[in-house]
Each structure stands twice: as C-alpha cells, then as structure tokens.
Amino acid sequence: QVQLAESGGGLVQPGGSLRLSCVASGIIFNLNTMKWYRQPPGKEREWVATTTRDGMTNYADSVKGRFTISRDNAKNTMYLQMNSLKPEDTAVYYCYVRLGRDYWGQGTQATVSS
C-alpha cells in the first residue's frame, strides 16, 4: 500500500524559510519520479517541482531560484527547501507519485504572513 506523509509546514514571516519533508512507503522510492504540488486558498492545485529517479529537477517559474527539491533514497524521503518565502507561497503543500494511478499525501500547511 502506497503512503505519502508530508511534514514541516508552519507559519513564517515573509523572507523566511521552511523545509518540507515527504516520507514514502509501499514503493521502490529510488525508481520513481516524485513531485511537489501546492494549493493556495481558493485556488486550484498547482505543480511546484519535480525530482526524477536520475536526480534531474525541474521547477515552476514562480519558485525557481527560491525553492530546492531534493531526495534521500536511503530514507525514502523527498524534501522541499523553501527560501525567500512570499505571502503568495501560502498553500497546502502535497507530495505526489504516479504508479498506475495518482497518489497524494495528506498535505502540510505553509503560511507566509507578517
């Protein structure tokens, strides 16, 4: 059974940082492309970043240069380091993997506010 569990959200001031984690179980983690998505309040869910099994990364333009996606295959864990946070980064952040169907975590709330 595939399970994804995010953590690390919280309240931070503009310009601050947060580090999100996603622990995966029930999958061969190192063989899979993993992604982060987010859903701002009142808006659609949007893609944030991708890490492939080969270590390639890709980012949405809105976070490029501020966010860094990484993975530790030995720990079955994906990370999202978020720096220089802005109020518009406020959202529920989800990790995602596709294995014949879409799997999502429960999400973690990140709020950027003074």
DSSP file with accessible surface (Angstrom, degrees, kcal/mol):
  #  RESIDUE AA STRUCTURE BP1 BP2  ACC     N-H-->O    O-->H-N    N-H-->O    O-->H-N    TCO  KAPPA ALPHA  PHI   PSI    X-CA   Y-CA   Z-CA
    1    1 A Q              0   0  190      0, 0.0     2,-0.4     0, 0.0    26,-0.1   0.000 360.0 360.0 360.0 125.8    0.0    0.0    0.0
    2    2 A V        +     0   0   24     24,-0.1     2,-0.4    22,-0.1    24,-0.2  -0.603 360.0 176.5 -79.8 130.3    1.5    3.3   -1.1
    3    3 A Q  E     -A   25   0A 111     22,-2.3    22,-2.4    -2,-0.4     2,-0.4  -1.000  13.2-169.3-135.6 138.3    1.5    6.0    1.6
    4    4 A L  E     -A   24   0A  12     -2,-0.4   102,-0.6   100,-0.3     2,-0.5  -0.995   5.7-171.4-124.7 130.9    3.0    9.5    1.4
    5    5 A A  E     -A   23   0A  48     18,-2.1    18,-2.5    -2,-0.4     2,-0.2  -0.952   4.0-163.3-131.4 113.1    3.3   11.6    4.6
    6    6 A E  E     +A   22   0A   9     -2,-0.5     2,-0.3    16,-0.2    16,-0.2  -0.611  15.8 161.7 -90.6 153.8    4.3   15.3    4.5
    7    7 A S  E     +A   21   0A  64     14,-2.0    14,-2.6    -2,-0.2   101,-0.1  -0.952  37.3  73.8-156.4 169.6    5.6   17.4    7.4
    8    8 A G        +     0   0   35     -2,-0.3    11,-0.4     1,-0.3    14,-0.0   0.363  58.5 133.5 105.7  -4.3    7.4   20.6    8.1
    9    9 A G        +     0   0   28     12,-0.1     2,-0.3     9,-0.1   101,-0.3  -0.143  21.4 125.9 -70.3 174.0    4.8   23.2    7.4
   10   10 A G  E     -d  110   0B  29     99,-0.7   101,-3.1    98,-0.1     2,-0.5  -0.985  58.5 -53.6 166.2-167.6    4.1   26.2    9.6
   11   11 A L  E     +d  111   0B 130     -2,-0.3     2,-0.3    99,-0.2   101,-0.2  -0.888  53.4 166.6-104.2 129.8    3.8   29.9   10.0
   12   12 A V  E     -d  112   0B  25     99,-2.7   101,-2.2    -2,-0.5     3,-0.1  -0.978  33.7-112.7-142.0 151.6    6.7   32.0    8.8
   13   13 A Q    >   -     0   0  133     -2,-0.3     3,-2.4    99,-0.2    72,-0.2  -0.454  51.5 -79.6 -79.5 155.8    7.3   35.7    8.1
   14   14 A P  T 3  S+     0   0   58      0, 0.0    72,-0.2     0, 0.0    -1,-0.1  -0.294 121.9  28.6 -53.5 137.8    7.9   37.0    4.5
   15   15 A G  T 3  S+     0   0   53     70,-3.4    69,-0.6     1,-0.3    71,-0.1   0.258 100.6 116.4  90.6 -10.3   11.6   36.3    3.6
   16   16 A G    <   -     0   0   20     -3,-2.4    69,-2.3    69,-0.2     2,-0.3  -0.061  57.2-121.2 -82.9-173.3   11.8   33.3    5.9
   17   17 A S        -     0   0   62     66,-0.2     2,-0.3    67,-0.2    66,-0.2  -0.932  19.5-176.8-133.2 153.1   12.4   29.7    5.2
   18   18 A L  E     - B   0  82A  27     64,-2.2    64,-3.4    -2,-0.3     2,-0.5  -0.982  14.7-148.4-141.7 151.1   10.7   26.3    5.7
   19   19 A R  E     - B   0  81A 130    -11,-0.4     2,-0.3    -2,-0.3    62,-0.2  -0.970  15.5-162.0-123.2 115.3   11.8   22.8    4.9
   20   20 A L  E     - B   0  80A   0     60,-2.7    60,-2.1    -2,-0.5     2,-0.3  -0.692   3.3-161.0 -93.7 148.0    9.1   20.3    3.9
   21   21 A S  E     -AB   7  79A  24    -14,-2.6   -14,-2.0    -2,-0.3     2,-0.4  -0.947   8.2-166.0-126.3 150.0    9.6   16.5    4.0
   22   22 A a  E     -AB   6  78A   0     56,-2.5    56,-2.5    -2,-0.3     2,-0.5  -0.949   7.2-162.2-135.9 115.2    7.7   13.7    2.4
   23   23 A V  E     -AB   5  77A  71    -18,-2.5   -18,-2.1    -2,-0.4     2,-0.4  -0.852  11.2-158.6 -99.2 128.0    8.2   10.2    3.6
   24   24 A A  E     +A    4   0A   3     52,-2.9     2,-0.3    -2,-0.5   -20,-0.2  -0.839  12.3 177.8-107.8 143.0    7.1    7.5    1.2
   25   25 A S  E     +A    3   0A  48    -22,-2.4   -22,-2.3    -2,-0.4     3,-0.1  -0.960  60.5  37.1-137.6 156.5    6.2    3.9    1.9
   26   26 A G  S    S+     0   0   55     -2,-0.3     2,-0.3     1,-0.3   -24,-0.1   0.579 100.2  86.3  82.2   7.8    5.0    1.0   -0.2
   27   27 A I  S    S-     0   0   20    -24,-0.1     2,-1.4   -26,-0.1    -1,-0.3  -0.933  87.7-110.3-134.1 160.5    7.1    2.0   -3.2
   28   28 A I    >   -     0   0  106     -2,-0.3     3,-1.9     1,-0.2     4,-0.3  -0.757  42.9-166.7 -86.7  90.8   10.5    1.4   -4.5
   29   29 A F  G >  S+     0   0    1     -2,-1.4     3,-1.8     1,-0.3    -1,-0.2   0.839  75.2  57.0 -56.1 -42.7   11.4    5.0   -3.9
   30   30 A N  G 3  S+     0   0   79      1,-0.3    -1,-0.3    43,-0.2    43,-0.1   0.630 103.6  56.0 -71.9  -8.4   14.6    5.3   -5.8
   31   31 A L  G <  S+     0   0   82     -3,-1.9     2,-0.4     2,-0.1    -1,-0.3   0.428  96.6  84.5 -97.0   1.0   12.9    4.2   -9.0
   32   32 A N  S <  S-     0   0   23     -3,-1.8     2,-0.4    -4,-0.3    67,-0.1  -0.844  71.7-128.6-119.1 142.6   10.2    6.9   -9.1
   33   33 A T        -     0   0   60     -2,-0.4    65,-0.5    65,-0.2     2,-0.3  -0.671  33.9-163.6 -74.3 131.2    9.7   10.4  -10.1
   34   34 A M  E     -E   51   0B   0     17,-2.7    17,-2.8    -2,-0.4     2,-0.3  -0.919   5.5-167.3-120.0 150.1    8.4   12.4   -7.2
   35   35 A K  E     -EF  50  96B  61     61,-2.3    61,-2.2    -2,-0.3     2,-0.4  -0.942  16.8-140.7-136.9 155.5    6.7   15.8   -7.3
   36   36 A W  E     +EF  49  95B   0     13,-2.6    12,-2.9    -2,-0.3    13,-1.6  -0.951  23.7 177.2-109.4 137.0    5.5   18.6   -5.0
   37   37 A Y  E     -EF  47  94B  45     57,-2.8    57,-2.8    -2,-0.4     2,-0.3  -0.846   9.0-158.7-125.0 167.5    2.3   20.4   -5.6
   38   38 A R  E     -EF  46  93B   9      8,-2.7     8,-3.4    -2,-0.3    55,-0.2  -0.988  10.2-153.3-145.7 154.6    0.5   23.1   -3.7
   39   39 A Q  E     - F   0  92B  65     53,-2.3    53,-1.9    -2,-0.3     6,-0.2  -0.908  15.1-153.7-130.4 102.7   -3.0   24.5   -3.4
   40   40 A P    >   -     0   0   11      0, 0.0     3,-2.2     0, 0.0    51,-0.2  -0.354  44.5 -76.6 -67.0 157.4   -3.3   28.2   -2.4
   41   41 A P  T 3  S+     0   0   99      0, 0.0     3,-0.1     0, 0.0    49,-0.0  -0.309 117.2   3.2 -59.0 128.6   -6.5   29.1   -0.6
   42   42 A G  T 3  S+     0   0   92      1,-0.2     2,-0.2    -3,-0.1    -3,-0.0   0.557 115.7  98.4  75.4   8.2   -9.4   29.4   -3.0
   43   43 A K  S <  S-     0   0  135     -3,-2.2    -1,-0.2     1,-0.1     2,-0.1  -0.759  77.7 -90.4-124.4 171.3   -7.3   28.3   -6.0
   44   44 A E        -     0   0  163     -2,-0.2     2,-0.2     1,-0.1    -6,-0.1  -0.381  50.5 -93.7 -75.0 156.4   -6.6   25.2   -8.0
   45   45 A R        -     0   0   86     -6,-0.2     2,-0.3    -2,-0.1    -6,-0.3  -0.485  48.9-164.4 -67.7 140.4   -3.8   22.8   -7.1
   46   46 A E  E     -E   38   0B  72     -8,-3.4    -8,-2.7    -2,-0.2     2,-0.2  -0.957  21.9-107.9-133.8 148.2   -0.6   23.6   -9.0
   47   47 A W  E     +E   37   0B  74     -2,-0.3   -10,-0.3   -10,-0.2     3,-0.1  -0.475  32.8 173.7 -72.3 142.1    2.7   21.9   -9.7
   48   48 A V  E     -     0   0B   1    -12,-2.9    12,-2.6     1,-0.4     2,-0.3   0.760  55.8 -17.6-114.4 -51.9    5.7   23.2   -7.8
   49   49 A A  E     -EG  36  59B   0    -13,-1.6   -13,-2.6    10,-0.2    -1,-0.4  -0.993  48.3-147.8-161.0 158.6    8.7   20.9   -8.5
   50   50 A T  E     -EG  35  58B  18      8,-2.3     8,-1.6    -2,-0.3     2,-0.4  -0.981   3.4-168.6-133.7 141.5    9.9   17.5   -9.7
   51   51 A T  E     -EG  34  57B   3    -17,-2.8   -17,-2.7    -2,-0.3     6,-0.2  -0.996  17.0-153.0-127.5 127.0   12.7   15.2   -8.9
   52   52 A T    >   -     0   0   31      4,-2.5     3,-2.0    -2,-0.4   -19,-0.1  -0.474  31.6-106.1 -92.9 169.8   13.4   12.2  -11.2
   53   53 A R  T 3  S+     0   0  141      1,-0.3   -21,-0.1   -22,-0.2    -1,-0.1   0.726 122.2  57.2 -66.7 -20.2   15.0    8.9  -10.3
   54   54 A D  T 3  S-     0   0  133    -23,-0.1    -1,-0.3     2,-0.1   -23,-0.0   0.367 123.2-105.0 -89.2   1.5   18.1   10.1  -12.2
   55   55 A G  S <  S+     0   0   50     -3,-2.0     2,-0.1     1,-0.3    -2,-0.1   0.522  71.0 146.1  89.1   5.4   18.3   13.2  -10.0
   56   56 A M        -     0   0  128     -5,-0.0    -4,-2.5     1,-0.0     2,-0.3  -0.482  29.4-161.6 -73.8 148.4   17.0   15.7  -12.5
   57   57 A T  E     -G   51   0B  68     -6,-0.2     2,-0.3    -2,-0.1    -6,-0.2  -0.938  12.4-176.8-130.7 155.2   15.0   18.5  -11.1
   58   58 A N  E     -G   50   0B  93     -8,-1.6    -8,-2.3    -2,-0.3     2,-0.3  -0.987   7.8-161.1-150.8 148.3   12.5   21.0  -12.5
   59   59 A Y  E     -G   49   0B  37     -2,-0.3   -10,-0.2   -10,-0.2     2,-0.1  -0.958  25.4-108.8-134.4 149.9   10.7   23.9  -11.0
   60   60 A A    >>  -     0   0   16    -12,-2.6     3,-1.7    -2,-0.3     4,-1.3  -0.443  38.5-117.2 -66.7 147.4    7.7   26.1  -11.7
   61   61 A D  T 34 S+     0   0  137      1,-0.3     3,-0.3     2,-0.2    -1,-0.1   0.845 111.8  64.3 -57.6 -32.7    8.7   29.6  -12.7
   62   62 A S  T 34 S+     0   0   62      1,-0.2    -1,-0.3     3,-0.0   -14,-0.0   0.696 114.7  28.9 -67.9 -18.6    7.1   31.1   -9.6
   63   63 A V  T X> S+     0   0    0     -3,-1.7     3,-2.3   -15,-0.2     4,-2.2   0.473  85.5 128.0-118.7  -6.2    9.5   29.3   -7.3
   64   64 A K  T 3< S+     0   0  111     -4,-1.3     4,-0.1     1,-0.3   -15,-0.0  -0.275  80.1  15.6 -58.7 132.5   12.6   29.0   -9.4
   65   65 A G  T 34 S+     0   0   81      2,-0.4    -1,-0.3     1,-0.1     3,-0.1   0.271 125.9  58.7  88.9 -13.2   15.7   30.2   -7.6
   66   66 A R  T <4 S+     0   0   30     -3,-2.3    17,-2.0     1,-0.2     2,-0.3   0.678  98.1  54.0-115.5 -33.3   14.0   30.2   -4.2
   67   67 A F  E  <  -C   82   0A   3     -4,-2.2    -2,-0.4    15,-0.2     2,-0.4  -0.823  60.5-163.6-107.5 148.0   12.9   26.5   -3.7
   68   68 A T  E     -C   81   0A  73     13,-2.4    13,-3.0    -2,-0.3     2,-0.4  -0.989   4.6-157.4-132.6 123.7   15.1   23.4   -3.9
   69   69 A I  E     +C   80   0A   6     -2,-0.4     2,-0.3    11,-0.2    11,-0.2  -0.779  23.4 160.1 -96.4 140.6   13.8   19.9   -4.3
   70   70 A S  E     -C   79   0A  48      9,-1.7     9,-2.9    -2,-0.4     2,-0.3  -0.943  21.7-148.2-150.4 171.4   15.9   17.0   -3.2
   71   71 A R  E     -C   78   0A  42     -2,-0.3     2,-0.5     7,-0.3     7,-0.2  -0.996  11.2-154.8-147.5 148.5   15.6   13.4   -2.2
   72   72 A D  E > > -C   77   0A  52      5,-3.2     5,-2.0    -2,-0.3     3,-1.1  -0.918  12.2-171.6-121.9  99.2   17.3   10.9    0.1
   73   73 A N  G > 5S+     0   0   63     -2,-0.5     3,-0.8     1,-0.3   -43,-0.2   0.815  83.3  60.6 -65.2 -30.0   16.7    7.5   -1.4
   74   74 A A  G 3 5S+     0   0   95      1,-0.2    -1,-0.3    -3,-0.1   -45,-0.0   0.786 113.7  37.2 -66.6 -25.4   18.1    5.7    1.6
   75   75 A K  G < 5S-     0   0  133     -3,-1.1    -1,-0.2     2,-0.2    -2,-0.2   0.312 104.9-125.6-105.9   4.3   15.4    7.3    3.7
   76   76 A N  T < 5 +     0   0   56     -3,-0.8   -52,-2.9    -4,-0.4     2,-0.4   0.873  68.0 135.4  51.8  41.1   12.6    7.1    1.2
   77   77 A T  E   < -BC  23  72A  11     -5,-2.0    -5,-3.2   -54,-0.2     2,-0.3  -0.959  43.2-163.9-130.4 137.3   12.3   10.9    1.7
   78   78 A M  E     -BC  22  71A   0    -56,-2.5   -56,-2.5    -2,-0.4     2,-0.3  -0.899  15.5-159.6-113.3 148.4   11.8   13.9   -0.5
   79   79 A Y  E     -BC  21  70A  24     -9,-2.9    -9,-1.7    -2,-0.3     2,-0.4  -0.870  15.8-159.9-126.4 157.8   12.4   17.4    0.6
   80   80 A L  E     -BC  20  69A   0    -60,-2.1   -60,-2.7    -2,-0.3     2,-0.6  -0.895  10.5-162.0-136.8 106.1   11.4   20.9   -0.4
   81   81 A Q  E     -BC  19  68A  58    -13,-3.0   -13,-2.4    -2,-0.4     2,-0.6  -0.810  11.2-165.8 -85.6 120.3   13.6   23.7    0.9
   82   82 A M  E     +BC  18  67A   0    -64,-3.4   -64,-2.2    -2,-0.6     2,-0.3  -0.936  11.7 173.1-116.0 115.0   11.7   26.9    0.6
   83   83 A N        +     0   0   57    -17,-2.0   -66,-0.2    -2,-0.6   -67,-0.2  -0.747  58.5  24.7-115.5 165.2   13.7   30.2    1.0
   84   84 A S  S    S-     0   0   68    -69,-0.6    -1,-0.2    -2,-0.3   -68,-0.2   0.906  85.4-160.0  49.0  48.1   12.7   33.8    0.5
   85   85 A L        -     0   0    3    -69,-2.3   -70,-3.4    -3,-0.2   -69,-0.2  -0.263   9.1-159.7 -66.6 145.5    9.1   33.0    1.1
   86   86 A K    >   -     0   0   88    -72,-0.2     3,-2.5    -3,-0.1     4,-0.3  -0.846  32.8-108.8-120.0 157.7    6.4   35.3    0.0
   87   87 A P  G >  S+     0   0   70      0, 0.0     3,-1.9     0, 0.0    25,-0.4   0.855 118.2  62.9 -55.2 -32.5    2.8   35.6    1.1
   88   88 A E  G 3  S+     0   0  123      1,-0.3    -3,-0.0   -48,-0.1     0, 0.0   0.557  89.0  69.4 -73.1  -5.5    1.7   34.1   -2.3
   89   89 A D  G <  S+     0   0    1     -3,-2.5    -1,-0.3    23,-0.1     2,-0.2   0.518  70.1 121.0 -83.2  -6.9    3.5   30.9   -1.3
   90   90 A T    <   +     0   0   26     -3,-1.9     2,-0.3    -4,-0.3    21,-0.2  -0.410  41.9 111.4 -59.0 124.2    0.9   30.3    1.3
   91   91 A A  E    S- H   0 110B   1     19,-2.2    19,-2.9   -51,-0.2     2,-0.6  -0.972  73.9 -86.0-176.1 167.1   -0.7   27.0    0.5
   92   92 A V  E     -FH  39 109B  33    -53,-1.9   -53,-2.3    -2,-0.3     2,-0.4  -0.880  47.5-146.0 -89.1 126.8   -1.2   23.4    1.4
   93   93 A Y  E     -FH  38 108B   0     15,-3.0    15,-2.0    -2,-0.6     2,-0.4  -0.847  17.2-171.9-102.7 132.5    1.8   21.5    0.0
   94   94 A Y  E     -F   37   0B  33    -57,-2.8   -57,-2.8    -2,-0.4     2,-0.3  -0.935  17.1-140.4-123.2 143.0    1.3   17.9   -1.2
   95   95 A a  E     -F   36   0B   0     -2,-0.4    10,-1.8   -59,-0.2     2,-0.3  -0.753  26.4-167.5 -98.7 155.4    3.8   15.3   -2.4
   96   96 A Y  E     +FI  35 104B  23    -61,-2.2   -61,-2.3    -2,-0.3     2,-0.3  -0.994  18.3 175.5-146.0 142.2    2.8   13.1   -5.3
   97   97 A V  E     - I   0 103B   0      6,-1.8     6,-2.6    -2,-0.3     2,-0.6  -0.984  20.6-142.5-144.8 146.0    3.8   10.0   -7.2
   98   98 A R  E     + I   0 102B 137    -65,-0.5     2,-0.3    -2,-0.3     4,-0.2  -0.956  27.0 161.3-111.4 121.5    2.1    8.2  -10.1
   99   99 A L  S    S-     0   0   62      2,-2.6     3,-0.0    -2,-0.6    -2,-0.0  -0.727  87.8 -48.2-135.6  75.9    2.2    4.4  -10.0
  100  100 A G  S    S+     0   0   72     -2,-0.3     2,-0.3     0, 0.0    -2,-0.1   0.103 139.7  29.1  79.6 -28.3   -0.5    3.4  -12.4
  101  101 A R  S    S-     0   0  136     -4,-0.1    -2,-2.6     2,-0.0     2,-0.4  -0.931 101.5 -82.6-149.0 170.1   -2.7    5.9  -10.6
  102  102 A D  E     -I   98   0B  64     -2,-0.3     2,-0.4    -4,-0.2    -4,-0.2  -0.634  37.6-167.2 -83.4 134.8   -2.2    9.1   -8.7
  103  103 A Y  E     -I   97   0B  51     -6,-2.6    -6,-1.8    -2,-0.4     2,-0.3  -0.982   7.7-177.2-120.5 134.7   -1.1    9.0   -5.1
  104  104 A W  E     -I   96   0B  90     -2,-0.4  -100,-0.3    -8,-0.2    -8,-0.2  -0.941  20.6-129.4-127.2 148.7   -1.2   12.1   -2.8
  105  105 A G        -     0   0   10    -10,-1.8  -100,-0.2    -2,-0.3     3,-0.1  -0.247  37.3-100.6 -80.2-177.1   -0.2   12.8    0.7
  106  106 A Q        -     0   0  122   -102,-0.6  -101,-0.1     1,-0.1   -12,-0.1   0.647  63.9-121.9 -82.8 -14.2   -2.5   14.5    3.2
  107  107 A G        -     0   0   12    -12,-0.1     2,-0.4     1,-0.1   -13,-0.2   0.096  12.6-122.1  93.0 154.4   -0.7   17.8    2.8
  108  108 A T  E     - H   0  93B  20    -15,-2.0   -15,-3.0  -101,-0.1     2,-0.4  -0.999  24.3-124.1-135.6 134.2    1.1   20.2    5.1
  109  109 A Q  E     - H   0  92B  85     -2,-0.4   -99,-0.7   -17,-0.2     2,-0.5  -0.648  22.7-173.4 -84.3 128.1    0.1   23.9    5.5
  110  110 A A  E     -dH  10  91B   1    -19,-2.9   -19,-2.2    -2,-0.4     2,-0.5  -0.990   5.0-172.7-118.3 124.8    2.6   26.6    4.9
  111  111 A T  E     -d   11   0B  43   -101,-3.1   -99,-2.7    -2,-0.5     2,-0.6  -0.977   8.5-166.2-122.3 124.9    1.5   30.1    5.8
  112  112 A V  E     +d   12   0B   4     -2,-0.5     2,-0.3   -25,-0.4   -99,-0.2  -0.936  34.4 131.9-112.4 110.5    3.7   33.2    5.0
  113  113 A S              0   0   65   -101,-2.2    -2,-0.1    -2,-0.6   -27,-0.0  -0.991 360.0 360.0-159.0 146.9    2.4   36.2    6.9
  114  114 A S              0   0  130     -2,-0.3  -101,-0.1  -101,-0.2    -1,-0.1   0.411 360.0 360.0 -94.6 360.0    3.7   39.1    9.0
